[in-house]
């Protein structure tokens, strides 16, 4: 009878992430991965254009790479042990690459 009265472990107590933790990682993977990929593509297109690669060739090449990059970042956001590290890499990378691409673009067009 004592066995039937014991509480079954909850999902959180059994080492499984809570619903909020999964939602947080999902949002981080979707939005953070998108922002990082956007920064990567925009910086790559600007740099390739600076190297005299045709704009449309640079754009298409970077967009093809972006699918692989986004998939890898999405999967990594769930596999990483620390969400702080994921925030730092995805958020920090986006914050650095997007303004850098915009400034380089302004320099190339002036």
KANORJO-V583659 format. One record per residue. N is the residue number from 1. NEAR is the number of other C-alpha atoms within 10 Angstrom. Layout:
BEGIN
N_NEAR / N_NEAR
END
This chain:
BEGIN
1_5 / 2_5 / 3_6 / 4_7 / 5_7 / 6_8 / 7_7 / 8_9 / 9_9 / 10_10 / 11_11 / 12_10 / 13_10 / 14_9 / 15_9 / 16_11 / 17_12 / 18_13 / 19_11 / 20_9 / 21_12 / 22_13 / 23_12 / 24_13 / 25_21 / 26_16 / 27_14 / 28_20 / 29_24 / 30_16 / 31_15 / 32_26 / 33_28 / 34_19 / 35_21 / 36_24 / 37_27 / 38_18 / 39_23 / 40_22 / 41_25 / 42_22 / 43_23 / 44_19 / 45_25 / 46_23 / 47_17 / 48_18 / 49_18 / 50_15 / 51_10 / 52_10 / 53_14 / 54_12 / 55_14 / 56_11 / 57_13 / 58_21 / 59_19 / 60_13 / 61_15 / 62_19 / 63_19 / 64_12 / 65_14 / 66_18 / 67_12 / 68_12 / 69_18 / 70_20 / 71_15 / 72_13 / 73_22 / 74_21 / 75_14 / 76_14 / 77_25 / 78_16 / 79_12 / 80_12 / 81_10 / 82_10 / 83_16 / 84_10 / 85_13 / 86_22 / 87_17 / 88_13 / 89_17 / 90_23 / 91_17 / 92_15 / 93_18 / 94_21 / 95_15 / 96_14 / 97_21 / 98_20 / 99_14 / 100_16 / 101_20 / 102_15 / 103_13 / 104_16 / 105_18 / 106_11 / 107_10 / 108_12 / 109_6 / 110_6
END
